[in-house]
Amino acid sequence: MKRDNHGFDDALADIVYTFAEYKDKYPPNHPDTLKLVRIWQKYMTENHYECTDELLECLGRMYRGDDFAPKIDVFGKGTAHYMSDAILEYCKNK
């Protein structure tokens, strides 16, 4: 059965669904989660705009806000905050 992509392309939805799955399994600083952040950054660069580390950090902060969190949390409650935490952890350790 195909998952609901909530209006996003398959690749983006797959990445966010993986974040949603990881939030219940791993802390945001887990190596698998940090690898997923790199995949997210690469996806953004290849499909939208040059996602520098600085821009990625800004996105991580924005994902907690009222404009983004509800759109991300359709993949699973708390996914936006988990993505934010993981992105900020990734950027902190670069």
PDB file of N, CA, C and O in Angstrom, chain B, residues numbered from 101:
ATOM      1  N   MET B 101       0.838  -1.182   0.000  1.00  0.00           N
ATOM      2  CA  MET B 101       0.000   0.000   0.000  1.00  0.00           C
ATOM      3  C   MET B 101       0.878   1.239   0.000  1.00  0.00           C
ATOM      4  O   MET B 101       1.818   1.336   0.789  1.00  0.00           O
ATOM      5  N   LYS B 102       0.582   2.176  -0.870  1.00  0.00           N
ATOM      6  CA  LYS B 102       1.370   3.398  -1.001  1.00  0.00           C
ATOM      7  C   LYS B 102       1.042   4.359   0.140  1.00  0.00           C
ATOM      8  O   LYS B 102      -0.116   4.528   0.522  1.00  0.00           O
ATOM      9  N   ARG B 103       2.094   4.985   0.674  1.00  0.00           N
ATOM     10  CA  ARG B 103       1.900   5.967   1.741  1.00  0.00           C
ATOM     11  C   ARG B 103       1.400   7.289   1.145  1.00  0.00           C
ATOM     12  O   ARG B 103       1.623   7.580  -0.030  1.00  0.00           O
ATOM     13  N   ASP B 104       0.738   8.060   1.962  1.00  0.00           N
ATOM     14  CA  ASP B 104       0.298   9.403   1.571  1.00  0.00           C
ATOM     15  C   ASP B 104       1.510  10.328   1.626  1.00  0.00           C
ATOM     16  O   ASP B 104       2.139  10.479   2.673  1.00  0.00           O
ATOM     17  N   ASN B 105       1.826  10.939   0.502  1.00  0.00           N
ATOM     18  CA  ASN B 105       2.971  11.856   0.438  1.00  0.00           C
ATOM     19  C   ASN B 105       2.596  13.276   0.844  1.00  0.00           C
ATOM     20  O   ASN B 105       3.450  14.163   0.854  1.00  0.00           O
ATOM     21  N   HIS B 106       1.344  13.495   1.174  1.00  0.00           N
ATOM     22  CA  HIS B 106       0.873  14.795   1.649  1.00  0.00           C
ATOM     23  C   HIS B 106       1.219  15.917   0.675  1.00  0.00           C
ATOM     24  O   HIS B 106       1.521  17.035   1.093  1.00  0.00           O
ATOM     25  N   GLY B 107       1.174  15.620  -0.616  1.00  0.00           N
ATOM     26  CA  GLY B 107       1.421  16.623  -1.636  1.00  0.00           C
ATOM     27  C   GLY B 107       2.876  16.847  -1.990  1.00  0.00           C
ATOM     28  O   GLY B 107       3.179  17.690  -2.834  1.00  0.00           O
ATOM     29  N   PHE B 108       3.780  16.116  -1.370  1.00  0.00           N
ATOM     30  CA  PHE B 108       5.214  16.267  -1.646  1.00  0.00           C
ATOM     31  C   PHE B 108       5.662  15.182  -2.619  1.00  0.00           C
ATOM     32  O   PHE B 108       4.997  14.156  -2.765  1.00  0.00           O
ATOM     33  N   ASP B 109       6.801  15.414  -3.287  1.00  0.00           N
ATOM     34  CA  ASP B 109       7.298  14.384  -4.200  1.00  0.00           C
ATOM     35  C   ASP B 109       7.769  13.165  -3.404  1.00  0.00           C
ATOM     36  O   ASP B 109       8.012  13.248  -2.200  1.00  0.00           O
ATOM     37  N   ASP B 110       7.890  12.043  -4.095  1.00  0.00           N
ATOM     38  CA  ASP B 110       8.216  10.778  -3.428  1.00  0.00           C
ATOM     39  C   ASP B 110       9.523  10.839  -2.650  1.00  0.00           C
ATOM     40  O   ASP B 110       9.592  10.346  -1.524  1.00  0.00           O
ATOM     41  N   ALA B 111      10.554  11.433  -3.226  1.00  0.00           N
ATOM     42  CA  ALA B 111      11.864  11.474  -2.568  1.00  0.00           C
ATOM     43  C   ALA B 111      11.804  12.271  -1.271  1.00  0.00           C
ATOM     44  O   ALA B 111      12.320  11.830  -0.244  1.00  0.00           O
ATOM     45  N   LEU B 112      11.177  13.442  -1.314  1.00  0.00           N
ATOM     46  CA  LEU B 112      11.066  14.260  -0.106  1.00  0.00           C
ATOM     47  C   LEU B 112      10.248  13.521   0.950  1.00  0.00           C
ATOM     48  O   LEU B 112      10.642  13.457   2.114  1.00  0.00           O
ATOM     49  N   ALA B 113       9.124  12.969   0.546  1.00  0.00           N
ATOM     50  CA  ALA B 113       8.264  12.252   1.490  1.00  0.00           C
ATOM     51  C   ALA B 113       9.003  11.068   2.116  1.00  0.00           C
ATOM     52  O   ALA B 113       8.861  10.821   3.313  1.00  0.00           O
ATOM     53  N   ASP B 114       9.778  10.344   1.338  1.00  0.00           N
ATOM     54  CA  ASP B 114      10.531   9.217   1.881  1.00  0.00           C
ATOM     55  C   ASP B 114      11.503   9.663   2.968  1.00  0.00           C
ATOM     56  O   ASP B 114      11.636   9.005   3.999  1.00  0.00           O
ATOM     57  N   ILE B 115      12.177  10.782   2.731  1.00  0.00           N
ATOM     58  CA  ILE B 115      13.140  11.274   3.725  1.00  0.00           C
ATOM     59  C   ILE B 115      12.416  11.685   5.004  1.00  0.00           C
ATOM     60  O   ILE B 115      12.843  11.335   6.104  1.00  0.00           O
ATOM     61  N   VAL B 116      11.324  12.426   4.859  1.00  0.00           N
ATOM     62  CA  VAL B 116      10.615  12.895   6.050  1.00  0.00           C
ATOM     63  C   VAL B 116       9.962  11.725   6.786  1.00  0.00           C
ATOM     64  O   VAL B 116       9.939  11.711   8.016  1.00  0.00           O
ATOM     65  N   TYR B 117       9.434  10.749   6.055  1.00  0.00           N
ATOM     66  CA  TYR B 117       8.901   9.553   6.719  1.00  0.00           C
ATOM     67  C   TYR B 117      10.000   8.835   7.505  1.00  0.00           C
ATOM     68  O   TYR B 117       9.744   8.295   8.581  1.00  0.00           O
ATOM     69  N   THR B 118      11.205   8.830   6.977  1.00  0.00           N
ATOM     70  CA  THR B 118      12.316   8.189   7.693  1.00  0.00           C
ATOM     71  C   THR B 118      12.633   8.960   8.967  1.00  0.00           C
ATOM     72  O   THR B 118      12.871   8.353  10.010  1.00  0.00           O
ATOM     73  N   PHE B 119      12.640  10.300   8.898  1.00  0.00           N
ATOM     74  CA  PHE B 119      12.805  11.087  10.131  1.00  0.00           C
ATOM     75  C   PHE B 119      11.721  10.719  11.132  1.00  0.00           C
ATOM     76  O   PHE B 119      12.005  10.555  12.318  1.00  0.00           O
ATOM     77  N   ALA B 120      10.480  10.587  10.668  1.00  0.00           N
ATOM     78  CA  ALA B 120       9.365  10.249  11.552  1.00  0.00           C
ATOM     79  C   ALA B 120       9.575   8.881  12.209  1.00  0.00           C
ATOM     80  O   ALA B 120       9.250   8.699  13.382  1.00  0.00           O
ATOM     81  N   GLU B 121      10.113   7.929  11.458  1.00  0.00           N
ATOM     82  CA  GLU B 121      10.391   6.599  12.013  1.00  0.00           C
ATOM     83  C   GLU B 121      11.551   6.658  13.006  1.00  0.00           C
ATOM     84  O   GLU B 121      11.505   6.020  14.058  1.00  0.00           O
ATOM     85  N   TYR B 122      12.575   7.415  12.675  1.00  0.00           N
ATOM     86  CA  TYR B 122      13.758   7.509  13.535  1.00  0.00           C
ATOM     87  C   TYR B 122      13.447   8.186  14.867  1.00  0.00           C
ATOM     88  O   TYR B 122      14.071   7.861  15.877  1.00  0.00           O
ATOM     89  N   LYS B 123      12.502   9.114  14.890  1.00  0.00           N
ATOM     90  CA  LYS B 123      12.245   9.856  16.126  1.00  0.00           C
ATOM     91  C   LYS B 123      11.822   8.937  17.275  1.00  0.00           C
ATOM     92  O   LYS B 123      12.008   9.269  18.446  1.00  0.00           O
ATOM     93  N   ASP B 124      11.260   7.797  16.934  1.00  0.00           N
ATOM     94  CA  ASP B 124      10.844   6.840  17.961  1.00  0.00           C
ATOM     95  C   ASP B 124      11.911   5.788  18.256  1.00  0.00           C
ATOM     96  O   ASP B 124      11.738   4.956  19.146  1.00  0.00           O
ATOM     97  N   LYS B 125      13.028   5.827  17.499  1.00  0.00           N
ATOM     98  CA  LYS B 125      14.071   4.817  17.653  1.00  0.00           C
ATOM     99  C   LYS B 125      15.411   5.379  18.113  1.00  0.00           C
ATOM    100  O   LYS B 125      16.142   4.725  18.857  1.00  0.00           O
ATOM    101  N   TYR B 126      15.730   6.584  17.674  1.00  0.00           N
ATOM    102  CA  TYR B 126      17.074   7.132  17.881  1.00  0.00           C
ATOM    103  C   TYR B 126      17.021   8.546  18.436  1.00  0.00           C
ATOM    104  O   TYR B 126      16.075   9.290  18.178  1.00  0.00           O
ATOM    105  N   PRO B 127      18.045   8.911  19.202  1.00  0.00           N
ATOM    106  CA  PRO B 127      18.165  10.321  19.582  1.00  0.00           C
ATOM    107  C   PRO B 127      18.597  11.131  18.351  1.00  0.00           C
ATOM    108  O   PRO B 127      19.124  10.562  17.395  1.00  0.00           O
ATOM    109  N   PRO B 128      18.381  12.434  18.366  1.00  0.00           N
ATOM    110  CA  PRO B 128      18.732  13.259  17.198  1.00  0.00           C
ATOM    111  C   PRO B 128      20.213  13.207  16.806  1.00  0.00           C
ATOM    112  O   PRO B 128      20.552  13.480  15.654  1.00  0.00           O
ATOM    113  N   ASN B 129      21.091  12.864  17.739  1.00  0.00           N
ATOM    114  CA  ASN B 129      22.529  12.823  17.430  1.00  0.00           C
ATOM    115  C   ASN B 129      23.019  11.431  17.029  1.00  0.00           C
ATOM    116  O   ASN B 129      24.226  11.210  16.927  1.00  0.00           O
ATOM    117  N   HIS B 130      22.107  10.501  16.803  1.00  0.00           N
ATOM    118  CA  HIS B 130      22.489   9.146  16.397  1.00  0.00           C
ATOM    119  C   HIS B 130      23.126   9.200  15.006  1.00  0.00           C
ATOM    120  O   HIS B 130      22.675   9.973  14.161  1.00  0.00           O
ATOM    121  N   PRO B 131      24.164   8.396  14.748  1.00  0.00           N
ATOM    122  CA  PRO B 131      24.818   8.420  13.429  1.00  0.00           C
ATOM    123  C   PRO B 131      23.863   8.217  12.244  1.00  0.00           C
ATOM    124  O   PRO B 131      24.031   8.855  11.205  1.00  0.00           O
ATOM    125  N   ASP B 132      22.879   7.349  12.386  1.00  0.00           N
ATOM    126  CA  ASP B 132      21.931   7.144  11.288  1.00  0.00           C
ATOM    127  C   ASP B 132      21.086   8.401  11.034  1.00  0.00           C
ATOM    128  O   ASP B 132      20.764   8.729   9.892  1.00  0.00           O
ATOM    129  N   THR B 133      20.739   9.084  12.110  1.00  0.00           N
ATOM    130  CA  THR B 133      19.960  10.311  11.969  1.00  0.00           C
ATOM    131  C   THR B 133      20.805  11.410  11.336  1.00  0.00           C
ATOM    132  O   THR B 133      20.320  12.147  10.478  1.00  0.00           O
ATOM    133  N   LEU B 134      22.054  11.525  11.747  1.00  0.00           N
ATOM    134  CA  LEU B 134      22.934  12.544  11.169  1.00  0.00           C
ATOM    135  C   LEU B 134      23.202  12.257   9.686  1.00  0.00           C
ATOM    136  O   LEU B 134      23.343  13.179   8.883  1.00  0.00           O
ATOM    137  N   LYS B 135      23.268  10.986   9.341  1.00  0.00           N
ATOM    138  CA  LYS B 135      23.397  10.620   7.927  1.00  0.00           C
ATOM    139  C   LYS B 135      22.151  11.059   7.155  1.00  0.00           C
ATOM    140  O   LYS B 135      22.249  11.530   6.021  1.00  0.00           O
ATOM    141  N   LEU B 136      20.990  10.903   7.773  1.00  0.00           N
ATOM    142  CA  LEU B 136      19.747  11.319   7.143  1.00  0.00           C
ATOM    143  C   LEU B 136      19.719  12.839   6.943  1.00  0.00           C
ATOM    144  O   LEU B 136      19.176  13.320   5.948  1.00  0.00           O
ATOM    145  N   VAL B 137      20.289  13.585   7.863  1.00  0.00           N
ATOM    146  CA  VAL B 137      20.388  15.041   7.693  1.00  0.00           C
ATOM    147  C   VAL B 137      21.221  15.358   6.453  1.00  0.00           C
ATOM    148  O   VAL B 137      20.864  16.248   5.682  1.00  0.00           O
ATOM    149  N   ARG B 138      22.324  14.639   6.256  1.00  0.00           N
ATOM    150  CA  ARG B 138      23.149  14.853   5.052  1.00  0.00           C
ATOM    151  C   ARG B 138      22.347  14.545   3.790  1.00  0.00           C
ATOM    152  O   ARG B 138      22.462  15.250   2.787  1.00  0.00           O
ATOM    153  N   ILE B 139      21.539  13.496   3.842  1.00  0.00           N
ATOM    154  CA  ILE B 139      20.684  13.149   2.706  1.00  0.00           C
ATOM    155  C   ILE B 139      19.678  14.269   2.463  1.00  0.00           C
ATOM    156  O   ILE B 139      19.427  14.627   1.313  1.00  0.00           O
ATOM    157  N   TRP B 140      19.101  14.824   3.518  1.00  0.00           N
ATOM    158  CA  TRP B 140      18.159  15.936   3.403  1.00  0.00           C
ATOM    159  C   TRP B 140      18.835  17.148   2.755  1.00  0.00           C
ATOM    160  O   TRP B 140      18.279  17.764   1.846  1.00  0.00           O
ATOM    161  N   GLN B 141      20.024  17.479   3.224  1.00  0.00           N
ATOM    162  CA  GLN B 141      20.755  18.615   2.682  1.00  0.00           C
ATOM    163  C   GLN B 141      21.056  18.410   1.194  1.00  0.00           C
ATOM    164  O   GLN B 141      20.919  19.336   0.394  1.00  0.00           O
ATOM    165  N   LYS B 142      21.460  17.210   0.836  1.00  0.00           N
ATOM    166  CA  LYS B 142      21.742  16.900  -0.561  1.00  0.00           C
ATOM    167  C   LYS B 142      20.466  17.002  -1.403  1.00  0.00           C
ATOM    168  O   LYS B 142      20.490  17.548  -2.506  1.00  0.00           O
ATOM    169  N   TYR B 143      19.364  16.478  -0.886  1.00  0.00           N
ATOM    170  CA  TYR B 143      18.089  16.571  -1.591  1.00  0.00           C
ATOM    171  C   TYR B 143      17.719  18.039  -1.842  1.00  0.00           C
ATOM    172  O   TYR B 143      17.341  18.410  -2.953  1.00  0.00           O
ATOM    173  N   MET B 144      17.831  18.853  -0.816  1.00  0.00           N
ATOM    174  CA  MET B 144      17.484  20.269  -0.956  1.00  0.00           C
ATOM    175  C   MET B 144      18.364  20.938  -2.008  1.00  0.00           C
ATOM    176  O   MET B 144      17.869  21.717  -2.822  1.00  0.00           O
ATOM    177  N   THR B 145      19.657  20.641  -1.998  1.00  0.00           N
ATOM    178  CA  THR B 145      20.579  21.233  -2.968  1.00  0.00           C
ATOM    179  C   THR B 145      20.257  20.775  -4.383  1.00  0.00           C
ATOM    180  O   THR B 145      20.264  21.585  -5.310  1.00  0.00           O
ATOM    181  N   GLU B 146      19.980  19.514  -4.558  1.00  0.00           N
ATOM    182  CA  GLU B 146      19.731  18.975  -5.902  1.00  0.00           C
ATOM    183  C   GLU B 146      18.360  19.350  -6.461  1.00  0.00           C
ATOM    184  O   GLU B 146      18.170  19.349  -7.677  1.00  0.00           O
ATOM    185  N   ASN B 147      17.409  19.670  -5.593  1.00  0.00           N
ATOM    186  CA  ASN B 147      16.042  19.888  -6.056  1.00  0.00           C
ATOM    187  C   ASN B 147      15.484  21.291  -5.836  1.00  0.00           C
ATOM    188  O   ASN B 147      14.449  21.642  -6.403  1.00  0.00           O
ATOM    189  N   HIS B 148      16.157  22.090  -5.023  1.00  0.00           N
ATOM    190  CA  HIS B 148      15.587  23.402  -4.715  1.00  0.00           C
ATOM    191  C   HIS B 148      16.605  24.533  -4.806  1.00  0.00           C
ATOM    192  O   HIS B 148      16.432  25.441  -5.619  1.00  0.00           O
ATOM    193  N   TYR B 149      17.643  24.502  -4.008  1.00  0.00           N
ATOM    194  CA  TYR B 149      18.627  25.583  -3.939  1.00  0.00           C
ATOM    195  C   TYR B 149      19.868  25.067  -3.230  1.00  0.00           C
ATOM    196  O   TYR B 149      19.834  24.028  -2.571  1.00  0.00           O
ATOM    197  N   GLU B 150      20.962  25.803  -3.373  1.00  0.00           N
ATOM    198  CA  GLU B 150      22.223  25.442  -2.697  1.00  0.00           C
ATOM    199  C   GLU B 150      21.982  25.491  -1.196  1.00  0.00           C
ATOM    200  O   GLU B 150      21.833  26.565  -0.615  1.00  0.00           O
ATOM    201  N   CYS B 151      21.947  24.335  -0.583  1.00  0.00           N
ATOM    202  CA  CYS B 151      21.666  24.247   0.854  1.00  0.00           C
ATOM    203  C   CYS B 151      22.990  24.165   1.610  1.00  0.00           C
ATOM    204  O   CYS B 151      23.452  23.082   1.970  1.00  0.00           O
ATOM    205  N   THR B 152      23.586  25.325   1.843  1.00  0.00           N
ATOM    206  CA  THR B 152      24.848  25.400   2.586  1.00  0.00           C
ATOM    207  C   THR B 152      24.597  24.985   4.032  1.00  0.00           C
ATOM    208  O   THR B 152      23.450  24.870   4.464  1.00  0.00           O
ATOM    209  N   ASP B 153      25.666  24.764   4.767  1.00  0.00           N
ATOM    210  CA  ASP B 153      25.520  24.427   6.184  1.00  0.00           C
ATOM    211  C   ASP B 153      24.808  25.548   6.941  1.00  0.00           C
ATOM    212  O   ASP B 153      24.002  25.285   7.835  1.00  0.00           O
ATOM    213  N   GLU B 154      25.106  26.792   6.582  1.00  0.00           N
ATOM    214  CA  GLU B 154      24.469  27.934   7.245  1.00  0.00           C
ATOM    215  C   GLU B 154      22.972  27.962   6.971  1.00  0.00           C
ATOM    216  O   GLU B 154      22.169  28.193   7.876  1.00  0.00           O
ATOM    217  N   LEU B 155      22.602  27.724   5.715  1.00  0.00           N
ATOM    218  CA  LEU B 155      21.190  27.701   5.363  1.00  0.00           C
ATOM    219  C   LEU B 155      20.498  26.508   6.016  1.00  0.00           C
ATOM    220  O   LEU B 155      19.366  26.622   6.486  1.00  0.00           O
ATOM    221  N   LEU B 156      21.174  25.381   6.044  1.00  0.00           N
ATOM    222  CA  LEU B 156      20.610  24.196   6.693  1.00  0.00           C
ATOM    223  C   LEU B 156      20.298  24.483   8.158  1.00  0.00           C
ATOM    224  O   LEU B 156      19.244  24.094   8.664  1.00  0.00           O
ATOM    225  N   GLU B 157      21.215  25.162   8.834  1.00  0.00           N
ATOM    226  CA  GLU B 157      20.977  25.506  10.240  1.00  0.00           C
ATOM    227  C   GLU B 157      19.756  26.415  10.379  1.00  0.00           C
ATOM    228  O   GLU B 157      18.951  26.238  11.293  1.00  0.00           O
ATOM    229  N   CYS B 158      19.618  27.375   9.486  1.00  0.00           N
ATOM    230  CA  CYS B 158      18.439  28.253   9.508  1.00  0.00           C
ATOM    231  C   CYS B 158      17.165  27.447   9.292  1.00  0.00           C
ATOM    232  O   CYS B 158      16.163  27.664   9.974  1.00  0.00           O
ATOM    233  N   LEU B 159      17.204  26.522   8.348  1.00  0.00           N
ATOM    234  CA  LEU B 159      16.034  25.671   8.108  1.00  0.00           C
ATOM    235  C   LEU B 159      15.692  24.870   9.354  1.00  0.00           C
ATOM    236  O   LEU B 159      14.525  24.744   9.725  1.00  0.00           O
ATOM    237  N   GLY B 160      16.722  24.329   9.996  1.00  0.00           N
ATOM    238  CA  GLY B 160      16.485  23.562  11.215  1.00  0.00           C
ATOM    239  C   GLY B 160      15.752  24.370  12.270  1.00  0.00           C
ATOM    240  O   GLY B 160      14.866  23.855  12.952  1.00  0.00           O
ATOM    241  N   ARG B 161      16.118  25.627  12.403  1.00  0.00           N
ATOM    242  CA  ARG B 161      15.430  26.502  13.368  1.00  0.00           C
ATOM    243  C   ARG B 161      14.001  26.814  12.909  1.00  0.00           C
ATOM    244  O   ARG B 161      13.079  26.880  13.723  1.00  0.00           O
ATOM    245  N   MET B 162      13.832  27.002  11.609  1.00  0.00           N
ATOM    246  CA  MET B 162      12.508  27.333  11.071  1.00  0.00           C
ATOM    247  C   MET B 162      11.520  26.180  11.193  1.00  0.00           C
ATOM    248  O   MET B 162      10.320  26.412  11.337  1.00  0.00           O
ATOM    249  N   TYR B 163      12.002  24.945  11.137  1.00  0.00           N
ATOM    250  CA  TYR B 163      11.104  23.794  11.170  1.00  0.00           C
ATOM    251  C   TYR B 163      10.317  23.704  12.467  1.00  0.00           C
ATOM    252  O   TYR B 163       9.307  23.002  12.519  1.00  0.00           O
ATOM    253  N   ARG B 164      10.750  24.394  13.514  1.00  0.00           N
ATOM    254  CA  ARG B 164      10.026  24.413  14.780  1.00  0.00           C
ATOM    255  C   ARG B 164       8.868  25.410  14.769  1.00  0.00           C
ATOM    256  O   ARG B 164       7.976  25.343  15.614  1.00  0.00           O
ATOM    257  N   GLY B 165       8.887  26.320  13.824  1.00  0.00           N
ATOM    258  CA  GLY B 165       7.912  27.403  13.803  1.00  0.00           C
ATOM    259  C   GLY B 165       6.547  26.996  13.291  1.00  0.00           C
ATOM    260  O   GLY B 165       6.360  25.918  12.727  1.00  0.00           O
ATOM    261  N   ASP B 166       5.605  27.888  13.504  1.00  0.00           N
ATOM    262  CA  ASP B 166       4.214  27.637  13.130  1.00  0.00           C
ATOM    263  C   ASP B 166       4.004  27.485  11.629  1.00  0.00           C
ATOM    264  O   ASP B 166       3.027  26.867  11.205  1.00  0.00           O
ATOM    265  N   ASP B 167       4.907  28.039  10.815  1.00  0.00           N
ATOM    266  CA  ASP B 167       4.754  27.915   9.366  1.00  0.00           C
ATOM    267  C   ASP B 167       5.162  26.538   8.850  1.00  0.00           C
ATOM    268  O   ASP B 167       4.608  26.054   7.863  1.00  0.00           O
ATOM    269  N   PHE B 168       6.118  25.913   9.510  1.00  0.00           N
ATOM    270  CA  PHE B 168       6.649  24.645   9.009  1.00  0.00           C
ATOM    271  C   PHE B 168       6.216  23.425   9.810  1.00  0.00           C
ATOM    272  O   PHE B 168       5.902  22.389   9.224  1.00  0.00           O
ATOM    273  N   ALA B 169       6.192  23.522  11.117  1.00  0.00           N
ATOM    274  CA  ALA B 169       5.929  22.347  11.956  1.00  0.00           C
ATOM    275  C   ALA B 169       4.646  21.611  11.574  1.00  0.00           C
ATOM    276  O   ALA B 169       4.674  20.385  11.467  1.00  0.00           O
ATOM    277  N   PRO B 170       3.529  22.300  11.366  1.00  0.00           N
ATOM    278  CA  PRO B 170       2.313  21.558  11.006  1.00  0.00           C
ATOM    279  C   PRO B 170       2.425  20.806   9.680  1.00  0.00           C
ATOM    280  O   PRO B 170       1.842  19.735   9.517  1.00  0.00           O
ATOM    281  N   LYS B 171       3.180  21.375   8.734  1.00  0.00           N
ATOM    282  CA  LYS B 171       3.346  20.720   7.430  1.00  0.00           C
ATOM    283  C   LYS B 171       4.237  19.486   7.540  1.00  0.00           C
ATOM    284  O   LYS B 171       4.035  18.510   6.818  1.00  0.00           O
ATOM    285  N   ILE B 172       5.213  19.523   8.429  1.00  0.00           N
ATOM    286  CA  ILE B 172       6.121  18.393   8.626  1.00  0.00           C
ATOM    287  C   ILE B 172       5.465  17.333   9.509  1.00  0.00           C
ATOM    288  O   ILE B 172       5.633  16.135   9.284  1.00  0.00           O
ATOM    289  N   ASP B 173       4.725  17.780  10.505  1.00  0.00           N
ATOM    290  CA  ASP B 173       4.131  16.834  11.449  1.00  0.00           C
ATOM    291  C   ASP B 173       2.996  16.000  10.863  1.00  0.00           C
ATOM    292  O   ASP B 173       2.488  15.102  11.534  1.00  0.00           O
ATOM    293  N   VAL B 174       2.586  16.280   9.612  1.00  0.00           N
ATOM    294  CA  VAL B 174       1.616  15.378   8.981  1.00  0.00           C
ATOM    295  C   VAL B 174       2.241  14.004   8.758  1.00  0.00           C
ATOM    296  O   VAL B 174       1.526  13.021   8.560  1.00  0.00           O
ATOM    297  N   PHE B 175       3.565  13.932   8.788  1.00  0.00           N
ATOM    298  CA  PHE B 175       4.265  12.650   8.636  1.00  0.00           C
ATOM    299  C   PHE B 175       4.376  11.913   9.970  1.00  0.00           C
ATOM    300  O   PHE B 175       4.766  10.745  10.007  1.00  0.00           O
ATOM    301  N   GLY B 176       4.038  12.584  11.047  1.00  0.00           N
ATOM    302  CA  GLY B 176       4.088  11.994  12.382  1.00  0.00           C
ATOM    303  C   GLY B 176       4.297  13.091  13.403  1.00  0.00           C
ATOM    304  O   GLY B 176       5.206  13.910  13.263  1.00  0.00           O
ATOM    305  N   LYS B 177       3.470  13.115  14.422  1.00  0.00           N
ATOM    306  CA  LYS B 177       3.563  14.159  15.449  1.00  0.00           C
ATOM    307  C   LYS B 177       4.969  14.181  16.050  1.00  0.00           C
ATOM    308  O   LYS B 177       5.506  13.150  16.456  1.00  0.00           O
ATOM    309  N   GLY B 178       5.540  15.361  16.096  1.00  0.00           N
ATOM    310  CA  GLY B 178       6.868  15.539  16.669  1.00  0.00           C
ATOM    311  C   GLY B 178       8.003  15.438  15.658  1.00  0.00           C
ATOM    312  O   GLY B 178       9.167  15.633  16.006  1.00  0.00           O
ATOM    313  N   THR B 179       7.667  15.132  14.410  1.00  0.00           N
ATOM    314  CA  THR B 179       8.710  14.984  13.389  1.00  0.00           C
ATOM    315  C   THR B 179       9.447  16.297  13.153  1.00  0.00           C
ATOM    316  O   THR B 179      10.667  16.292  12.988  1.00  0.00           O
ATOM    317  N   ALA B 180       8.741  17.409  13.134  1.00  0.00           N
ATOM    318  CA  ALA B 180       9.378  18.709  12.877  1.00  0.00           C
ATOM    319  C   ALA B 180      10.421  19.022  13.943  1.00  0.00           C
ATOM    320  O   ALA B 180      11.529  19.449  13.619  1.00  0.00           O
ATOM    321  N   HIS B 181      10.081  18.818  15.195  1.00  0.00           N
ATOM    322  CA  HIS B 181      11.036  19.103  16.267  1.00  0.00           C
ATOM    323  C   HIS B 181      12.221  18.136  16.216  1.00  0.00           C
ATOM    324  O   HIS B 181      13.360  18.528  16.471  1.00  0.00           O
ATOM    325  N   TYR B 182      11.955  16.902  15.894  1.00  0.00           N
ATOM    326  CA  TYR B 182      13.035  15.924  15.772  1.00  0.00           C
ATOM    327  C   TYR B 182      13.969  16.309  14.630  1.00  0.00           C
ATOM    328  O   TYR B 182      15.189  16.283  14.793  1.00  0.00           O
ATOM    329  N   MET B 183      13.406  16.665  13.473  1.00  0.00           N
ATOM    330  CA  MET B 183      14.234  17.104  12.346  1.00  0.00           C
ATOM    331  C   MET B 183      15.059  18.321  12.752  1.00  0.00           C
ATOM    332  O   MET B 183      16.255  18.394  12.469  1.00  0.00           O
ATOM    333  N   SER B 184      14.418  19.261  13.410  1.00  0.00           N
ATOM    334  CA  SER B 184      15.110  20.463  13.854  1.00  0.00           C
ATOM    335  C   SER B 184      16.276  20.109  14.771  1.00  0.00           C
ATOM    336  O   SER B 184      17.396  20.582  14.573  1.00  0.00           O
ATOM    337  N   ASP B 185      16.010  19.281  15.766  1.00  0.00           N
ATOM    338  CA  ASP B 185      17.069  18.878  16.701  1.00  0.00           C
ATOM    339  C   ASP B 185      18.212  18.175  15.973  1.00  0.00           C
ATOM    340  O   ASP B 185      19.384  18.437  16.247  1.00  0.00           O
ATOM    341  N   ALA B 186      17.871  17.290  15.052  1.00  0.00           N
ATOM    342  CA  ALA B 186      18.895  16.538  14.313  1.00  0.00           C
ATOM    343  C   ALA B 186      19.716  17.475  13.430  1.00  0.00           C
ATOM    344  O   ALA B 186      20.941  17.360  13.384  1.00  0.00           O
ATOM    345  N   ILE B 187      19.072  18.383  12.740  1.00  0.00           N
ATOM    346  CA  ILE B 187      19.778  19.327  11.877  1.00  0.00           C
ATOM    347  C   ILE B 187      20.700  20.205  12.700  1.00  0.00           C
ATOM    348  O   ILE B 187      21.853  20.417  12.323  1.00  0.00           O
ATOM    349  N   LEU B 188      20.211  20.718  13.817  1.00  0.00           N
ATOM    350  CA  LEU B 188      21.043  21.581  14.659  1.00  0.00           C
ATOM    351  C   LEU B 188      22.211  20.808  15.254  1.00  0.00           C
ATOM    352  O   LEU B 188      23.309  21.348  15.391  1.00  0.00           O
ATOM    353  N   GLU B 189      21.983  19.569  15.603  1.00  0.00           N
ATOM    354  CA  GLU B 189      23.080  18.720  16.100  1.00  0.00           C
ATOM    355  C   GLU B 189      24.123  18.508  15.009  1.00  0.00           C
ATOM    356  O   GLU B 189      25.323  18.613  15.262  1.00  0.00           O
ATOM    357  N   TYR B 190      23.671  18.215  13.816  1.00  0.00           N
ATOM    358  CA  TYR B 190      24.561  18.010  12.665  1.00  0.00           C
ATOM    359  C   TYR B 190      25.399  19.269  12.433  1.00  0.00           C
ATOM    360  O   TYR B 190      26.616  19.189  12.271  1.00  0.00           O
ATOM    361  N   CYS B 191      24.745  20.422  12.419  1.00  0.00           N
ATOM    362  CA  CYS B 191      25.452  21.676  12.141  1.00  0.00           C
ATOM    363  C   CYS B 191      26.430  22.033  13.265  1.00  0.00           C
ATOM    364  O   CYS B 191      27.501  22.585  13.013  1.00  0.00           O
ATOM    365  N   LYS B 192      26.063  21.721  14.472  1.00  0.00           N
ATOM    366  CA  LYS B 192      26.921  22.012  15.633  1.00  0.00           C
ATOM    367  C   LYS B 192      28.229  21.234  15.550  1.00  0.00           C
ATOM    368  O   LYS B 192      29.275  21.715  15.986  1.00  0.00           O
ATOM    369  N   ASN B 193      28.164  20.049  14.996  1.00  0.00           N
ATOM    370  CA  ASN B 193      29.334  19.164  14.965  1.00  0.00           C
ATOM    371  C   ASN B 193      30.121  19.228  13.657  1.00  0.00           C
ATOM    372  O   ASN B 193      31.032  18.426  13.453  1.00  0.00           O
ATOM    373  N   LYS B 194      29.792  20.154  12.778  1.00  0.00           N
ATOM    374  CA  LYS B 194      30.524  20.275  11.514  1.00  0.00           C
ATOM    375  C   LYS B 194      31.785  21.083  11.696  1.00  0.00           C
ATOM    376  O   LYS B 194      32.530  21.291  10.738  1.00  0.00           O
TER     377      LYS B 194
END
